[in-house]
Amino acid sequence: MSFVHQAYSNVYMHMQQLELAHQNLNEAIKLADDIMQNWVLLALLERKMGRQDNSMQICDKILSMDPNNVRAYELKGDFFKTNSQIEEA
């Protein structure tokens, strides 16, 4: 069922209904917290909602579960670059 919530979340994101997308992603993660794609989507969604700190915390969580997750590193690098923290990027 996790994939259903993730699919709904994608639809809601495209419709700019971010709170509904957020709810569905959280449900997807509750059902299967080992699917990294859901965590990455949640980090992207948090960023899109202006919650940069939450997005960074989620990226750190992703990297603690999957130290080779390239997308989490990219998101963190984008955050640092956007905030003029070039050394961290």
HUKA-V905961 format. One record per pair of residues at least 12 apart in sequence whose C-alpha atoms are under 10 Angstrom apart, sorted by the first residue. I is the first residue (numbers start at 1). J is the second residue. If there is no record, write none. Layout:
i->I j->J
i->I j->J
This chain:
i->1 j->27
i->1 j->28
i->1 j->31
i->1 j->32
i->2 j->24
i->2 j->25
i->2 j->26
i->2 j->27
i->2 j->28
i->2 j->29
i->2 j->30
i->2 j->31
i->2 j->32
i->2 j->33
i->2 j->35
i->2 j->38
i->3 j->25
i->3 j->28
i->3 j->29
i->3 j->31
i->3 j->32
i->3 j->35
i->3 j->38
i->4 j->24
i->4 j->25
i->4 j->27
i->4 j->28
i->5 j->21
i->5 j->22
i->5 j->23
i->5 j->24
i->5 j->25
i->5 j->26
i->5 j->27
i->5 j->28
i->5 j->29
i->5 j->31
i->5 j->38
i->6 j->21
i->6 j->22
i->6 j->23
i->6 j->24
i->6 j->25
i->6 j->26
i->6 j->27
i->6 j->28
i->6 j->29
i->6 j->37
i->6 j->38
i->6 j->41
i->6 j->42
i->7 j->21
i->7 j->24
i->7 j->25
i->7 j->28
i->8 j->20
i->8 j->21
i->8 j->22
i->8 j->23
i->8 j->24
i->8 j->25
i->8 j->28
i->9 j->21
i->9 j->22
i->9 j->23
i->9 j->24
i->9 j->25
i->9 j->26
i->9 j->27
i->9 j->28
i->9 j->38
i->9 j->41
i->9 j->42
i->9 j->45
i->10 j->22
i->10 j->24
i->10 j->25
i->10 j->41
i->10 j->45
i->12 j->24
i->13 j->41
i->13 j->45
i->13 j->48
i->16 j->48
i->18 j->45
i->18 j->46
i->18 j->48
i->18 j->49
i->19 j->45
i->19 j->49
i->21 j->41
i->21 j->42
i->21 j->45
i->22 j->41
i->22 j->42
i->22 j->45
i->22 j->46
i->22 j->49
i->23 j->42
i->24 j->42
i->25 j->38
i->25 j->39
i->25 j->41
i->25 j->42
i->25 j->45
i->26 j->38
i->26 j->39
i->26 j->42
i->29 j->42
i->34 j->62
i->34 j->65
i->34 j->66
i->35 j->62
i->36 j->62
i->36 j->63
i->36 j->65
i->36 j->66
i->36 j->69
i->36 j->71
i->36 j->72
i->37 j->62
i->37 j->69
i->37 j->71
i->39 j->55
i->39 j->58
i->39 j->59
i->39 j->61
i->39 j->62
i->39 j->72
i->40 j->55
i->40 j->58
i->40 j->59
i->40 j->62
i->40 j->69
i->40 j->71
i->40 j->72
i->40 j->75
i->41 j->55
i->41 j->58
i->41 j->71
i->42 j->54
i->42 j->55
i->42 j->58
i->42 j->59
i->43 j->55
i->43 j->56
i->43 j->57
i->43 j->58
i->43 j->59
i->43 j->60
i->43 j->61
i->43 j->62
i->43 j->72
i->43 j->75
i->43 j->76
i->44 j->56
i->44 j->58
i->44 j->59
i->44 j->71
i->44 j->72
i->44 j->75
i->46 j->58
i->47 j->75
i->47 j->79
i->52 j->76
i->52 j->79
i->53 j->79
i->55 j->72
i->55 j->75
i->55 j->76
i->55 j->79
i->56 j->72
i->56 j->73
i->56 j->75
i->56 j->76
i->56 j->79
i->56 j->80
i->57 j->76
i->58 j->72
i->58 j->76
i->59 j->71
i->59 j->72
i->59 j->73
i->59 j->74
i->59 j->75
i->59 j->76
i->60 j->72
i->60 j->73
i->60 j->76
i->73 j->89
i->74 j->89
i->75 j->89
i->76 j->88
i->76 j->89
i->77 j->89
